[in-house]
Amino acid sequence: MNLYPPIRRLLFQFDPERAHHITLRLLGIAGTLPPVRKLLRTLFSTSSYDLPVNIFGLKFPNPVGLAAGYDKNGIGMHGLACLGFGHLELGTVTPEPQIGNPRPRIFRLPEDQALINRMGFPNAGAERLRRRLMKGRPEGVVLGVNIGKGMDTPLEEAEHDYISLMRSFYTLADYLAVNVSSPNTIGLRRLQARDHLEKLLSSLMHEKDALHHQTDREVPVLIKLAPDLSEEELRDAIQVISEAGLDGVIATNTTLSREGLRSPAQAEEGGLSGQPLHRLAIDRVEKISQLTDGRLPIIGVGGIYGPDGAKAFLDVGASLIQLYTGLVYLGPMIVKSILVGLHNSGS
């Protein structure tokens, strides 16, 4: 029996950001209580349907992960790790704490099964997340940390923020994801242009080599791209990414497109996620796979609401997929539902 619909009706009575905060706090509390953790792992167990994935030197218990943005500060990570995910991506985290953009900044579009957000990377800063991870990482999942430029950092100095964050989390994360594609930090997406991207990735991979030698630990570095790049921009970005030697791509972030929406909230500024993004994100994954001859691992993100949506990403070249908006609308049983469907389909 799916208990989430009445819970969702209750949560949807609250402002979206408030509802999200309540959910994370409850997950955080649940994650600290061994009997509750055990109960959650029993309820959401996916061990019978796990489909292990080995990419960039890591073994993922299954291909379904939690996208960045859901748990920026690691508040609910121990509870989230009990819901069947194969990996969690925390963040986006910035070097210093920042409050992000003015509220309200998250909007539900129920007619479109979508969300619009213009958060602007609100988070408690690198040191807070670092301390939380040092106290104990969640068990049973691969852990990624998504890193981003501070709002007040000039674009020309962005590499310093990313390098600082790499140093903070290199020994604490299983992989790092470089976010240059949020539409809600002014100028950030310009980092995807060839000149900026070459300079940034050259610096980051040089730093990665240094950290590898210092720690004797190999930590994959991925980059998260926007769905709104033109074909030429995407081709340039993938060429730079491949030449720099990054370990993978996350495709995609939210979109600025409003094509086909019905909800009156479509007029809100920000990045759109959910079902309307699905086809566009799949197209970008397919193009990236073609541009790299399938040699660059891809994590597919965008509008996954069940096993068919997940399989669509895997069929065009994604090795892993991530959820966010589908989790908001369908609840935590979506993870098990996807894995059961993929298992039964032979994926």
C-alpha positions as CSV (number, residue, x, y, z in Angstrom):
1,M,0.0,0.0,0.0
2,N,1.3,3.4,-1.0
3,L,1.0,5.8,2.0
4,Y,2.6,8.7,0.2
5,P,-0.5,10.4,-1.4
6,P,-2.0,11.5,1.9
7,I,1.4,12.6,3.1
8,R,1.9,14.6,-0.1
9,R,-1.5,16.3,0.3
10,L,-0.4,17.4,3.8
11,L,3.1,18.5,2.6
12,F,1.5,20.4,-0.3
13,Q,-0.4,22.5,2.2
14,F,2.9,24.1,3.1
15,D,5.1,26.5,1.0
16,P,7.4,24.2,-1.1
17,E,10.6,25.2,0.6
18,R,9.0,24.7,4.1
19,A,7.7,21.3,3.1
20,H,11.1,20.3,1.8
21,H,12.8,21.5,5.1
22,I,10.3,19.5,7.2
23,T,10.9,16.4,5.1
24,L,14.7,16.7,5.4
25,R,14.5,17.2,9.1
26,L,12.4,14.1,9.6
27,L,14.8,12.1,7.4
28,G,17.6,13.4,9.5
29,I,16.0,12.4,12.7
30,A,15.1,8.9,11.3
31,G,18.7,8.4,10.2
32,T,19.9,8.9,13.8
33,L,17.6,6.2,15.3
34,P,18.8,2.6,14.7
35,P,15.3,1.0,15.0
36,V,13.9,3.6,12.5
37,R,16.8,3.1,10.1
38,K,16.2,-0.7,10.3
39,L,12.5,-0.2,9.6
40,L,13.1,2.1,6.6
41,R,15.7,-0.3,5.1
42,T,13.1,-3.1,5.5
43,L,10.3,-1.1,3.9
44,F,12.4,0.2,1.0
45,S,14.7,-2.7,0.6
46,T,15.8,-3.1,-3.0
47,S,18.4,-5.9,-2.5
48,S,16.4,-8.4,-4.5
49,Y,16.3,-6.0,-7.5
50,D,19.7,-4.3,-7.3
51,L,21.5,-4.0,-10.6
52,P,25.2,-3.2,-9.7
53,V,27.0,-0.7,-11.9
54,N,30.8,-0.4,-12.1
55,I,31.9,2.9,-13.5
56,F,34.9,5.3,-13.0
57,G,36.4,2.9,-10.5
58,L,33.3,2.8,-8.2
59,K,30.8,0.1,-7.6
60,F,27.2,1.4,-7.4
61,P,24.7,-1.0,-5.7
62,N,22.1,0.0,-8.3
63,P,21.8,2.7,-11.0
64,V,19.2,5.0,-9.1
65,G,20.6,8.0,-7.3
66,L,19.5,11.2,-5.6
67,A,20.3,14.4,-7.6
68,A,22.1,17.3,-6.1
69,G,19.9,20.1,-4.6
70,Y,17.7,17.8,-2.6
71,D,20.0,17.6,0.4
72,K,22.5,20.5,0.1
73,N,23.9,20.3,3.6
74,G,23.7,16.5,4.3
75,I,20.9,17.0,6.9
76,G,18.9,14.0,5.8
77,M,21.6,11.8,4.3
78,H,21.5,9.0,6.8
79,G,17.7,8.7,6.4
80,L,17.9,9.0,2.6
81,A,20.4,6.2,2.4
82,C,17.7,3.9,3.8
83,L,15.3,4.5,0.9
84,G,17.0,2.2,-1.7
85,F,19.2,4.7,-3.5
86,G,22.5,3.4,-5.0
87,H,24.1,6.8,-4.6
88,L,23.4,10.2,-3.0
89,E,24.8,13.5,-4.4
90,L,24.9,16.2,-1.7
91,G,25.2,19.9,-2.4
92,T,25.5,22.1,-4.3
93,V,27.9,23.4,-1.6
94,T,29.9,26.6,-1.9
95,P,33.1,27.6,0.0
96,E,31.3,30.0,2.3
97,P,27.7,29.9,3.7
98,Q,25.2,31.8,1.6
99,I,21.5,32.5,1.8
100,G,20.7,32.3,-1.9
101,N,18.0,34.3,-3.7
102,P,15.0,35.9,-2.0
103,R,12.0,33.8,-1.2
104,P,9.7,32.5,-2.5
105,R,12.0,30.6,-4.7
106,I,10.4,27.2,-5.3
107,F,7.2,26.8,-7.2
108,R,5.0,23.7,-7.8
109,L,3.5,23.1,-11.2
110,P,1.2,20.1,-10.4
111,E,-0.5,20.4,-13.8
112,D,2.8,19.7,-15.4
113,Q,4.3,17.4,-12.7
114,A,7.1,19.9,-12.4
115,L,8.9,22.4,-10.2
116,I,10.6,25.8,-10.9
117,N,13.3,26.9,-8.5
118,R,15.5,29.9,-8.3
119,M,17.3,28.9,-5.1
120,G,20.8,30.3,-5.9
121,F,22.8,27.7,-4.0
122,P,21.6,28.4,-0.4
123,N,23.8,26.3,1.8
124,A,25.6,26.3,5.1
125,G,29.0,26.3,3.5
126,A,31.8,23.8,3.0
127,E,33.0,23.6,6.5
128,R,29.6,22.7,7.9
129,L,29.1,19.8,5.4
130,R,32.7,18.7,5.9
131,R,32.3,18.4,9.6
132,R,29.0,16.5,9.2
133,L,30.7,14.0,6.8
134,M,33.6,13.6,9.2
135,K,31.2,12.5,11.9
136,G,30.1,9.6,9.8
137,R,29.0,9.0,6.2
138,P,25.8,7.2,5.3
139,E,26.1,3.5,4.9
140,G,25.4,1.4,1.8
141,V,25.5,4.1,-0.8
142,V,28.1,5.8,-3.0
143,L,28.4,9.4,-1.9
144,G,29.0,12.3,-4.3
145,V,29.4,16.0,-3.4
146,N,28.3,18.7,-5.9
147,I,30.5,21.8,-5.8
148,G,29.7,25.3,-7.0
149,K,31.0,28.9,-7.3
150,G,29.9,31.4,-4.6
151,M,27.4,34.0,-5.7
152,D,29.8,36.9,-5.0
153,T,32.8,35.3,-6.6
154,P,33.7,36.9,-9.9
155,L,33.6,34.6,-12.8
156,E,37.3,35.2,-13.5
157,E,38.1,33.8,-10.0
158,A,35.7,30.8,-10.1
159,E,38.4,28.3,-10.3
160,H,39.6,29.2,-6.8
161,D,36.3,28.3,-5.3
162,Y,36.2,24.9,-7.1
163,I,39.8,24.1,-6.1
164,S,39.1,25.1,-2.5
165,L,36.0,22.7,-2.5
166,M,38.0,19.9,-4.1
167,R,40.5,20.1,-1.3
168,S,37.8,20.1,1.3
169,F,35.9,17.0,0.1
170,Y,38.6,15.0,-1.8
171,T,39.0,12.6,1.1
172,L,35.4,12.5,2.1
173,A,33.5,12.0,-1.1
174,D,33.4,9.0,-3.5
175,Y,33.1,11.4,-6.4
176,L,32.9,15.2,-7.0
177,A,30.5,16.9,-9.4
178,V,31.4,20.3,-10.8
179,N,28.3,22.5,-11.2
180,V,28.7,25.1,-13.9
181,S,25.1,24.8,-15.1
182,S,22.7,26.2,-12.6
183,P,20.6,29.0,-14.1
184,N,20.2,30.7,-10.7
185,T,23.7,32.0,-10.1
186,I,24.3,35.0,-12.3
187,G,26.9,34.3,-15.0
188,L,27.5,30.7,-13.9
189,R,26.5,29.1,-17.2
190,R,29.1,31.1,-19.0
191,L,31.6,28.7,-17.5
192,Q,30.4,26.1,-20.0
193,A,31.8,28.2,-22.9
194,R,34.9,26.8,-24.4
195,D,37.4,29.4,-23.2
196,H,36.2,29.5,-19.6
197,L,35.7,25.7,-19.5
198,E,39.2,24.9,-20.8
199,K,40.8,27.2,-18.1
200,L,38.6,25.9,-15.3
201,L,39.0,22.2,-16.1
202,S,42.7,22.4,-16.7
203,S,43.1,23.9,-13.2
204,L,40.8,21.4,-11.6
205,M,42.5,18.3,-13.2
206,H,45.9,19.7,-12.2
207,E,44.6,20.0,-8.6
208,K,43.1,16.5,-8.8
209,D,46.5,15.0,-9.8
210,A,48.2,16.8,-6.9
211,L,45.5,15.5,-4.4
212,H,45.8,12.0,-5.8
213,H,49.6,12.0,-5.1
214,Q,49.1,13.5,-1.6
215,T,46.4,11.1,-0.5
216,D,47.0,8.0,-2.7
217,R,43.3,8.2,-3.4
218,E,41.6,8.4,-6.8
219,V,38.4,10.4,-6.7
220,P,36.4,10.8,-10.0
221,V,35.5,14.3,-11.1
222,L,32.3,14.8,-13.1
223,I,30.7,17.9,-14.6
224,K,27.0,18.8,-14.7
225,L,25.8,20.4,-17.9
226,A,22.7,22.5,-18.8
227,P,20.1,21.1,-21.2
228,D,19.9,24.5,-22.9
229,L,23.2,24.4,-24.7
230,S,23.0,24.5,-28.5
231,E,24.4,21.6,-30.4
232,E,27.5,23.5,-31.2
233,E,28.0,24.6,-27.6
234,L,27.4,21.0,-26.4
235,R,29.9,19.7,-29.0
236,D,32.6,22.2,-27.8
237,A,31.9,21.5,-24.1
238,I,32.2,17.7,-24.7
239,Q,35.4,18.1,-26.6
240,V,37.0,20.2,-23.8
241,I,35.7,17.7,-21.1
242,S,37.1,14.8,-23.0
243,E,40.5,16.5,-23.6
244,A,40.7,17.5,-20.0
245,G,40.2,13.9,-18.9
246,L,37.2,14.2,-16.7
247,D,35.6,11.0,-15.5
248,G,32.0,11.6,-16.5
249,V,29.1,14.0,-17.3
250,I,25.8,14.6,-15.5
251,A,23.1,15.5,-17.9
252,T,21.2,17.6,-17.2
253,N,20.5,20.5,-14.9
254,T,17.2,22.4,-14.9
255,T,16.0,24.2,-18.1
256,L,15.0,27.7,-18.8
257,S,12.5,26.5,-21.4
258,R,8.8,26.7,-20.8
259,E,7.6,24.9,-23.9
260,G,4.3,23.1,-23.5
261,L,3.6,24.1,-19.9
262,R,0.0,24.5,-18.6
263,S,0.5,25.8,-15.1
264,P,0.2,29.5,-14.4
265,A,3.4,29.2,-12.4
266,Q,5.3,28.9,-15.6
267,A,5.8,32.7,-15.5
268,E,8.1,32.3,-12.6
269,E,11.8,32.8,-13.2
270,G,14.2,29.9,-12.5
271,G,15.1,26.4,-13.6
272,L,12.4,24.0,-14.6
273,S,12.6,20.3,-13.5
274,G,10.2,17.4,-13.8
275,Q,8.4,15.7,-16.6
276,P,8.6,18.6,-19.1
277,L,12.4,18.3,-19.0
278,H,12.4,14.5,-19.7
279,R,12.6,14.5,-23.5
280,L,15.2,17.3,-23.6
281,A,17.4,15.6,-21.1
282,I,17.2,12.3,-22.9
283,D,18.2,14.0,-26.1
284,R,21.2,15.6,-24.5
285,V,22.3,12.2,-23.0
286,E,22.0,10.6,-26.4
287,K,24.0,13.3,-28.1
288,I,26.8,13.2,-25.5
289,S,27.0,9.4,-25.9
290,Q,27.2,9.8,-29.7
291,L,29.9,12.5,-29.4
292,T,32.0,10.3,-27.1
293,D,31.3,7.0,-28.8
294,G,29.9,5.8,-25.5
295,R,33.3,6.1,-23.8
296,L,32.4,8.8,-21.3
297,P,30.1,7.7,-18.4
298,I,26.9,9.7,-18.2
299,I,24.5,10.1,-15.3
300,G,21.0,11.0,-16.7
301,V,18.8,13.4,-14.8
302,G,15.4,14.9,-15.8
303,G,11.8,14.0,-15.3
304,I,12.1,10.4,-14.3
305,Y,8.8,9.2,-12.8
306,G,9.1,5.5,-13.1
307,P,10.9,2.5,-14.7
308,D,10.0,3.6,-18.3
309,G,11.6,7.0,-17.8
310,A,14.7,5.5,-16.2
311,K,15.0,2.9,-19.0
312,A,14.8,5.6,-21.6
313,F,17.9,7.2,-20.2
314,L,19.8,3.9,-19.9
315,D,18.8,2.9,-23.5
316,V,20.5,6.1,-25.0
317,G,23.7,5.8,-23.1
318,A,23.3,6.7,-19.4
319,S,25.0,4.4,-16.9
320,L,23.2,5.8,-13.9
321,I,20.1,8.0,-13.3
322,Q,19.2,10.5,-10.6
323,L,15.8,11.6,-9.2
324,Y,14.6,14.8,-7.6
325,T,11.2,16.1,-8.7
326,G,9.8,12.6,-9.2
327,L,10.6,12.0,-5.5
328,V,8.6,15.1,-4.5
329,Y,5.5,14.0,-6.5
330,L,5.6,10.2,-6.1
331,G,7.4,9.7,-2.8
332,P,10.2,7.4,-1.8
333,M,8.6,4.2,-3.2
334,I,9.7,5.5,-6.6
335,V,13.2,4.1,-6.1
336,K,12.0,0.5,-5.6
337,S,9.4,0.9,-8.3
338,I,12.1,1.8,-10.8
339,L,14.4,-1.0,-9.8
340,V,11.7,-3.6,-9.9
341,G,10.7,-2.4,-13.4
342,L,14.3,-2.4,-14.6
343,H,14.9,-5.8,-13.1
344,N,11.8,-7.3,-14.7
345,S,12.7,-5.7,-18.1
346,G,16.2,-7.2,-18.0
347,S,18.0,-3.8,-18.0
